Every structure is written in C-alpha cells, then in structure tokens.
Amino acid sequence: MRFPGGGRGAGLGCGGIVLLIVLALATGQDPLELLSAVGGGGGGAPGASIPSGRDTGPTAEPQDELGQFAAVVLADMEDTWTELFPQRLGQNYRLPRLVLFSNEVASACGYNTSAVGPFYCPADQKVYIDLAFFRELDRRFGAPGDFAQAYVIAHEVGHHVQNLLGISETVHRLQQQASQREGNELSVRLELQADCLAGVWANHAHRQRQLLEPGDVEEGLRAAGAIGDDQMQRHAGGRVRPESWTHGSSEQRMRWLRQGMETGDPDACDTFQADRL
C-alpha cells in the first residue's frame, strides 16, 4: 500500500484526514507526529480506544506501530463510507469506534479472549482488534502484508455497515427461527457480504487515493483465503464440514472480496439474493 504522490510514509490530506499507512516500515519520520495530523491534529481515528486488560474505556492514542496503523486505516475507511452512504445508501454514516486489545476484552456483546480474533459488536458499534491476530495471519496462516491487515479491519467495518443498514438485525431475527444449518448459511451470507464491502472500500481508496501497489490485491485475497472455514478446519486437524461453516470457504471469501474490489458498488454485495456463493 502506498500514498498518492509519494513513497511509503508520505501523507496527503483527504477530507480533513491524512492517510497514513505502513507505520511498521521504517520511514525516517516520527509516526506520532504524522498521526497527530489525522483529523487536523486531533490524533488517531475518531473515538479510538485502547483497553488495558479488561478496561474498555477510552485512553490515549495507540502508542505501538500496529495500533497506529489500525487507527489510521480506520480513518481512511471513514472517508470512503462517509461519502458512499448518502450517495449510494441514502443515509448518513455513523462512525464506529476502534478498540485495540490483547488477551481479553469486555464488550457490550460479552467477554471475549484473543481466541475470538478481531470482531465487531453491534450493541456498542465498536470494532475490536486484537493486534496479535495480525502476527498470526503472517506466521500461522502465511498471509503477511499491510493490505492483508487492512482487509481484516475493513471486514469488521463491513459488519458496521451491515448494522447501520439493519441487515445484521434482520439476519439475527431470521436465525432465531431457523434450524442450525439454515442459521449457519445465513451467517455465511452475512460474512461474505462483509468481505465484499471490504473490497468496496479498497476500490474507492485506490481510485481516489491510488492506495494499492502491485501485489496488494494478492495480499488481500491470500488473507481472505487463509481464514476460510475449510482452511481453518484443515488447520485444526479435522475434516472439512461445509454444513458447519459460518464464514464461508476460502474460495467464497476470495470471490466476494474480489467482487467488491472490482465493482466498488455496495449493491453488488447482495449475497442474500445470490444463487451462488
């Protein structure tokens, strides 16, 4: 991933928010000084929070590079969805909050450990990111790279979009009336739509800010494939059981992420009407 008009680590204003990516790489600049430019000097992504242990209240700006990366990637996604919501979806976008955690965290959706990985809680409209998952994505699943990490965040923001549109609530209500297998299929469609919405962000970020570099698309697709249900079941040493899937296969996740990246259109992400997932 790169910046328009410059190398890695350069910054340009966009709707009052500076796009700052790849803080993990050496840039020769102070990341905290660059981060302070986000939002006109106001720090990281609006509402960014760092819990310490079980504390989920807002504290200071992220101090580590991965945390800063996550905060500013979220800020760029804010630009994209703030523009798209009135244009394509007929309403204003409400910002999610970012919570970074390690080991364990309490949310309005309950208490979770790092085994859950990144997640979105519709009850408090917060994106919870366990930064250790990024390292797992590289070391365990063979999906390194900054765009792979951005995809993970964009997927959770996709769930926020679904929540704002009432899709998540509708799916939850249908699941309560469905069999286990039917409920799993609804979950798969919800997750694949979030993958597609992540691709929509990538499309607009690149068209407007030339964000992607050669190889970035492959990074994102590799990450999507690495966390498909079939691949996860193989990693766990069990047999592949499609009826138990809740997120979709590697091939499905890659296909819907690509759909969003190629079209840039939220309407192209209607997995609930799709005959083929």
HELIX and SHEET records of a PDB file:
HELIX    1   1 PRO A   31  SER A   36  1                                   6    
HELIX    2   2 GLU A   65  LEU A   84  1                                  20    
HELIX    3   3 PHE A   85  LEU A   89  3                                   5    
HELIX    4   4 SER A  114  VAL A  116  5                                   3    
HELIX    5   5 ALA A  132  ARG A  139  1                                   8    
HELIX    6   6 ASP A  146  LEU A  164  1                                  19    
HELIX    7   7 ILE A  167  GLN A  176  1                                  10    
HELIX    8   8 GLN A  180  ARG A  209  1                                  30    
HELIX    9   9 ASP A  216  ALA A  226  1                                  11    
HELIX   10  10 ASP A  229  HIS A  235  1                                   7    
HELIX   11  11 PRO A  242  SER A  244  5                                   3    
HELIX   12  12 SER A  250  THR A  263  1                                  14    
HELIX   13  13 PRO A  266  CYS A  269  5                                   4    
SHEET    1   A 2 GLY A  13  CYS A  14  0                                        
SHEET    2   A 2 ILE A  17  VAL A  18 -1                                        
SHEET    1   B 3 ARG A  97  PHE A 101  0                                        
SHEET    2   B 3 LYS A 126  ASP A 130  1                                        
SHEET    3   B 3 PHE A 119  CYS A 121 -1                                        
SHEET    1   C 2 GLU A 104  SER A 107  0                                        
SHEET    2   C 2 GLY A 110  THR A 113 -1                                        
END                                                                             
